[in-house]
Amino acid sequence: MVKIIPLTQEQLAKAISLLEKIFSYKPDQKLLKYSLTDSLSKKAYGQTYWIAVDEVNSVIGITGLYDDTIDKKLSWLGWFGVQPDHRQRGVGSILLQYAIDKAKQRGSARLKLYTSSDPNERAAHHLYRKFGFEQTGIDRKADKVYFEKKLLEDTMTTYKINIVWDGPFKIAEIEKYNQGGSAPKWDGEDYGVYQIYGKHILCGEDALLYVGITTERTFTERFKEHKTWLLEDQDEKDIAIYLGRVSDPARYSEEDEWKSWKKDVELAEKILIYKYSPNYNSRELTIEPNLGRYKSVRLMHTGKSHKLKPVDEAPRDFHEW
């Protein structure tokens, strides 16, 4: 049975010893010792720690919170860890949920944390995502990976996705393009969103025929599949293709296997299809995109976006279009 109790002076040495086993880097050990000791005295920056103890009162885990010095609605997760021989037993989940609940009780709107890119931290990264944390940035120089969880619903939140467009291209040009790395290397220039324009029997020339994405295969590979049906229905001279890249190094990285990038690319595709109703798309045409926890999502188009509006905002545009 696991019990969560406040850190006390009596358990301080055991808590420090536990964290020193987890964080072997000497500067970290010096900092964690100061943090835990300080939390029992001056409560600097609202710093508080709790420990998990088992049935014989042994310290098997620890978690903590401290307040941001500038943003009064922001809390940070303090030193957090579980005794190695007690992992995979749910102790980490209990401690993390406890910290989340305490941050909510403080009235914090957001809870942030940072960890490292060390492969040994992958299990912790998975735990954070399981509890709704999203990676928000990475400092490669300091080897810090930042995560954040929204605690209080902000109905005014607008999530922005930036798309840089280029074109027009012909199929033959894209077949030779192939600027990407191995999937899903988002910073290769052969992945993202695309638009296909051509002649349509009802909409005339230069009509938007299709919107699609490439997240696992390159643009080059995808258009090899499109080539057959496109050239059956279209004269090649009427085809115009525009490629859009979704890029934000502060938001996307390999640390989460590019999942946040892929999620944004897929959401952008759904919004574009639902709003513009491309003639050859059959899926997503009548399904209003699920925006998740955001009240609105704003697609910011720059470059050669052709017939797209400079800004597409969901769901506002759905009701006005």
N, C-alpha and C positions, 0 to 999 in steps of 0.2 A: 504494500500500500504506500503510495506517494503522498506526502503532505507538503504544502508550500507554506513557509513561515518567513517573517522578516529576518534579515541578516542581523545577528547580534554580535557583541564583542566576544562572547564565548565561542562562537562558531567562525570568527573571522579568519583565524589561522588555517582552519580546514578548508574554507572557501578559497583562500589565496592559493593553498597547495593544489587544490583541484584545478584551478585555472592555469597554474604554472605547468601542469602536465599537458594541458591542451595547447597553450600558447608558449612555445619554447623559445621564441625570439626574445633576447634579453631586454631590449627597450620596452617590449610589450609587458614583460613581467614586472618591470619597474613601474610602469604606468598603471597596470591593473592593481598592484599593491596599494599605490597611492589612492586610486579611485575608490576602492572598497573601504579603506581606512577613513578617507575623507567623508564618505557617505554616512558614517556613524557619528561624525562630529559636527561639522558645519552645514551638512546637507547642501553642499555647493551646487548651484544650478538646479536645485530640486532633485539631486541625485539620490536614488533609493535602490536598494538591492533586496532580493528575496532568494531563499535557497529551497531546494527540494531535498527532503530527508526521507529515508526509508523507515521501516518498522523498528529498527534499532537505533534510530536517530543519527545515522551516518549521512554526511552531505554527499548527495549524488548528482546535484545540478544547481545551477545558479542563473538568475536573470536580473536585469535592472533597467532603470529608466533614468534619463536626465533631461532637463529642459534645454531648449535652444536659447542662447543668450539674446537673440534678436527677435525671432518669431515666437511669440507667446502661445501660439496655437500649434506649435511643433514640438514633439517629443522625440528623443533618440533612444534606441535600444542600447543598453549598456553591455558590459561583459556578459556573454551568454555562452553556456556550455554544459555538457553532460559528461559524467564520469565514463570513460571508455567502456568499461565492462557493464554499464547500464544502458548502453545505446540500443536502438531498435526495440525498445520496450515502451515507447510512447512518452518517456519523460520529457524529451525536448518539446513535443507537441503541447504537453500540459504547461510547461514553463512559458512557452511563447504565447499561448492563449491567455495565460495569466497576465503577462506584460501588456498585451493588447487591451484586455479589460481594464487594467489599471490606468493605461493611457487615456482611455475613453472617460474614465471616472475623473481624470484631471481636466477634462474638457478639451483635450488635444484634438485638432482636426486631422492631423497626420502623424504617422509614426515612421521614422526613417532609421536606417542602419547602414553600416558598411562592413564589408568583409574583404577577403582577398580572392585572387584568381587561382590560388593554390588548388591543384586537383583534389586534395584532401578536403576541401571546402564544398565540393559538389553536392554532397549529401545535405549540407546546410542550405545551399542555394535552393535545392529541391524543396526543403521544408518551408523556406520563406515563400516560395511561389505557391505552395500548397495552401498557405494561409492568406493568400491574396496580395502579397507584396509583388511589386513590379520593379524590374531593374530600370533605374533612371539615369545612370551614368557610370563612367569608368575613368579612373585616373591611373593611367598605365605607369606613369613615373613613380607614383607612390604605391602602386599595386593595390588600389582600393576599388571595390565594386560596390556601388550604391543601390539600395533598394528602398522602396517607399510603399506604404499602405495608407489609403484614405480611410479615416475612421468615422468622420461625420459627412453625410451626404451633402454635397454642395450643388444645388440645383442650377447654379450659374456656370458650372464648369463647361468650358468648350475645349475640345481636344483638337489640335491642329496636326494635319499631315501634309508635309510639303512634297510636291511632285514637280520635277524639272523635266520639261518635254523637249524633244528634238524631232526633226523631220522636215518635210515629208521624205519617206523612203519608198523605193520599189522593193519587191520581193527579192530580186537578184542582189540588191545592195545588202539586205539583211542576211542573206545566205552567206555572204562573205564577211560579215561583221565579226561575230564570235569574239567579243572582247571580255568574256566572263571568266571567272575561275571556277573551281569545282563547287557544285551546288551545296548549300544555298549562299554562296559568297556574295552578299548583297552589294559590296563595294565594287564588284566586277560590273562593268557597264552593260552587261548583256542580260540583266534581270530587271523585272519591274512590271509596269502596267503598259498596255498598248491599245491604240485605237486603229481601226481599219475603215477607210472611207472608199466609196466607189459609187457606181450607178445603180439606182434602184427603180423598179418599174413604177412605183407610186411616188417616191420622194425625189426622183430625178437624180441629177449628177451631184457628185461630192456629198453623198448622204452617209451618215454614220451607220456602218453596217455591223460592226462588232467591237466589243470591248473585252479584253482578256488580260491575264496575268501570266508571268513566268517566274516561279519561285524555286522550282527544282530543276527545270531545264532552261537552257538559254533561249533568248529571242531567236537565235539562229535555228536551234533545234525545233522550236515551236512552229516557226513559219515553214519548215519543211512539211509539217503536217497540214498546215493551212493551204499550202500551194495548190493542191489538187482541186479542192472545191472552189477556191477563189478563181482560178483560171478557167474553170468550167463555167462559172457564172459571170465573169468579168473579163473585159479586155484589159490586159496588163497596163496599158497607158492610163486607164481610169482609176487604178488603185493607188491610194496614198496611205502610208502607214506612219503613225507617230508613236514614238517610244518615250515612256515616262519612267524616271528613276525616283524612288523613294529613299531618301538618304538623310540620316541624322546620326553622326558618330556618337553624340552624347547619349542618345536613346537606344541605339542598336549596337550589339556586339556579339562576338562568338561565345561570350560567357553564358548566354542563355540559348546557345545554338541558333541564334537569329530568329527565335520564336516571336519576339515582339515586332521585328521587321515584317515577318511573314503575316502576322495578324493584321498589321496596318495595311499591307498591300491588298490582302483579301477584303478588308473593310472598304478600302478605296474603290475596288472593283464593284462591289455590291452597290455602293452609293451611286457610282457613275451609271451603272446599268439601270437601276431603278429610276433615276432622274431622267436620263436621256433616251431610254428605250431603244437601243440599237436594233436595227431591223433583223439581224441574223442571230441575236441572242435569244435563247429559249428559256434558260434558267434565270432566276432572280428578277425577272421582269415585273412580276406582281407581288413580290415578297418585300415588304418594307424592311430595310436593314435593321438588325438589332444593334443598338449603339452601346449596349452594356451599361456601365455605370455613368456614362456621360450624358448630359442633357442634350448636347449637340456635338457634332463632329464637322470640322471645317477643312475642306480640301483646298490647299493654296497652290494654284497652278502658275508656274513661271516658264519662260521659254516659249517654244512653238507648240502651244496646246490646241491650235486650230480653232474649232468651233466651240470648245468648252468655255464656259464663263471663267473669269479670273479666279472666282471663289465659288465653290459649291458647298452649301451648308445644309447638313441634315439635322433634324427633320424639317427645318423651316422651308427649304426649297420644295420639298415634296408637296406641301400644301398650297404653294403659290404657282407651281409650274403648270 
